[in-house]
Amino acid sequence: VDLLDDHRLTVQEFEGSGRMSPSPFAAGSMRLAWFLESGGLVYVAKRYNQETLRFLTDALDISEKRAFEKDVCTYLVASRFASRWNRRSPGCRVRFVEPMIARINGEAYFCERFVEGKFVKWNTNTGLVNHSPEAVKNDMGDLSASFCHFTFVESKGQVMLVDVQGWESGGEAVFTDPQLHTRSFKGSSGDRQSDALYRKFSIGNLGRT
């Protein structure tokens, strides 16, 4: 099975009643994030900011909804890598939060379950690595670096998962918002397709692998 074949991946969508925070609680370089409560559960709902929307339409010629679908597929591919990693490294389990697309007042949002805990970003999609005491605590820095390298090796050099961020929870790493750099554009809107970035990540600059 081709790890990047999004035709084999199912995008989960849901509709229902709920309450959303009146304004975003966080703003990243590409997206805004709101709290969403539905069915007694708390989610994080995300949409792209105006600058990213212009890039999607002008440069990539795709809609925001299609970008969300690519984001979901990125998460699902990341989860496949995590399953393979966990079979080989059962003592260092990783998982990705489950992605979905929600329709709120007729508008599509990318959603995932809210996770309690201290959020840490271990590396970025441009090769920067967080070496702070918080990031390297409990060998999480080495774990995140090793997982990135694993995706490169496991895909025979066709994919590298980066932008590793999330939480250490209950003895496992819980990751969110992954980015795939691919040899051809099959990832989400942040796919850089850069040989320089591949070299930067793959030769061990992320940490001990």
C-alpha positions in Angstrom: 0.0 0.0 0.0 1.4 3.4 -1.0 1.6 5.4 2.2 0.8 8.6 0.3 -2.2 7.2 -1.7 -4.9 9.4 -0.3 -7.5 7.6 -2.4 -7.1 4.7 0.1 -7.7 7.0 3.0 -11.1 7.9 4.5 -11.7 11.5 5.5 -14.1 11.6 8.5 -16.6 14.4 8.6 -19.3 15.1 11.2 -22.1 17.6 11.7 -23.9 18.3 14.9 -24.8 20.9 17.5 -22.1 22.6 19.6 -20.6 25.7 21.0 -17.5 27.5 19.7 -15.4 30.1 21.3 -16.3 33.6 20.0 -12.7 34.3 19.0 -9.5 32.2 18.3 -7.5 31.2 21.3 -4.3 30.7 19.2 -2.9 31.9 15.9 -0.1 30.1 14.1 1.7 31.0 10.9 -0.9 29.4 8.8 -4.1 28.8 10.8 -6.3 30.2 13.6 -7.7 27.9 16.3 -11.0 28.0 18.2 -12.3 25.8 21.0 -15.4 23.7 20.0 -17.6 21.8 22.5 -19.9 19.2 21.0 -21.5 16.1 22.6 -19.7 16.7 25.9 -16.3 16.6 24.2 -13.9 19.5 23.6 -12.2 19.9 20.2 -9.9 22.3 18.5 -11.3 23.8 15.3 -8.9 25.4 12.8 -9.2 27.5 9.7 -6.5 29.0 7.5 -5.6 32.7 7.9 -6.0 35.1 5.0 -2.4 35.0 3.8 -2.5 31.2 3.6 -5.9 31.2 1.9 -4.4 33.4 -0.9 -1.5 31.0 -1.3 -3.9 28.0 -1.5 -6.0 29.7 -4.2 -3.4 31.6 -6.2 -0.4 29.3 -6.0 -1.9 25.8 -5.4 -5.3 26.4 -7.1 -7.1 24.4 -4.4 -10.0 25.3 -2.1 -9.8 25.5 1.7 -11.9 22.4 1.9 -9.5 20.4 -0.3 -6.6 21.7 1.8 -8.4 20.4 4.9 -8.8 17.0 3.2 -5.0 17.0 2.4 -4.4 17.9 6.1 -6.5 14.9 7.2 -4.7 12.6 4.8 -1.4 13.9 6.2 -2.5 12.9 9.7 -3.6 9.5 8.5 -0.3 8.8 6.8 1.5 9.9 9.9 -0.6 7.5 11.9 0.4 4.7 9.6 4.0 5.5 10.2 3.3 5.6 13.9 1.7 2.1 13.8 4.8 0.7 12.0 7.1 2.5 14.5 5.1 1.0 17.5 5.4 -2.5 16.2 9.2 -2.1 16.2 9.7 0.1 19.3 6.9 -0.9 21.7 8.7 0.8 24.6 8.6 4.2 22.8 5.0 4.5 21.6 3.8 7.4 19.5 0.3 8.2 18.2 -1.3 11.1 16.4 -4.6 12.7 17.4 -7.5 11.7 15.2 -8.4 14.4 12.5 -11.8 15.2 11.1 -13.6 17.9 9.2 -16.6 19.6 10.9 -19.2 21.7 9.2 -20.1 24.7 11.5 -22.8 27.0 10.3 -22.2 25.8 6.8 -18.5 26.4 6.9 -15.8 23.6 7.0 -13.3 23.5 9.8 -10.4 21.1 10.4 -10.9 19.6 13.9 -9.2 17.3 16.4 -9.8 16.4 20.0 -8.4 18.9 22.6 -5.5 17.3 24.5 -4.6 18.3 28.1 -1.0 18.8 29.0 2.1 20.8 28.4 2.5 21.4 24.6 6.0 21.2 23.1 7.2 21.7 19.6 10.3 19.6 19.0 11.1 20.6 15.4 9.8 22.7 12.6 9.1 22.0 8.9 12.2 24.1 8.0 14.7 22.2 10.0 14.9 24.1 13.3 15.2 21.9 16.4 14.1 22.7 19.9 17.0 21.9 22.3 15.4 23.5 25.4 15.5 21.6 28.7 11.7 21.1 28.4 12.1 19.6 24.9 14.8 17.1 25.7 13.2 16.0 29.0 12.6 12.2 29.2 14.5 11.7 25.9 11.6 13.2 24.0 14.0 15.2 21.8 15.7 12.0 20.7 12.4 10.2 20.3 11.0 12.9 18.0 14.2 13.0 15.9 14.3 9.3 15.6 10.7 9.1 14.5 11.4 11.7 11.8 14.4 9.7 10.5 12.3 6.5 10.7 9.7 7.9 8.3 12.5 8.7 5.8 14.0 5.2 6.0 10.6 3.4 6.1 9.4 5.3 2.9 12.7 4.5 1.1 13.5 8.2 1.0 10.2 9.3 -0.5 8.8 11.0 2.6 10.0 12.7 5.7 7.6 13.6 8.5 8.6 16.8 10.4 7.1 19.6 12.4 6.8 17.2 15.4 4.8 18.7 18.2 2.4 17.7 20.9 2.5 16.2 24.4 4.0 13.5 26.5 1.0 11.8 28.0 0.7 8.6 30.0 4.0 7.1 28.9 3.5 7.8 25.2 4.1 10.7 22.8 0.9 12.3 21.4 1.6 14.2 18.3 -0.4 16.7 16.3 -0.2 18.9 13.2 2.5 16.9 11.3 4.0 18.0 8.1 5.1 15.7 5.3 7.9 16.7 2.9 7.6 14.5 -0.2 9.5 13.9 -3.4 6.4 15.0 -5.3 3.6 17.1 -4.2 1.2 14.7 -2.4 1.4 16.3 1.1 -0.5 19.2 2.5 0.1 22.9 1.8 3.3 23.0 3.7 5.0 20.3 1.6 8.4 21.9 0.7 9.7 19.2 -1.7 13.3 20.3 -0.9 16.4 18.2 -1.3 18.2 20.6 1.0 15.6 20.0 3.7 15.8 16.3 3.2 19.6 16.4 3.7 19.2 18.7 6.7 16.8 16.3 8.4 18.2 12.9 7.3 21.9 13.2 8.1 21.2 13.4 11.9 20.9 17.1 12.5 17.7 16.5 14.4 19.5 14.6 17.2 20.8 11.2 18.0 19.1 8.6 15.8 
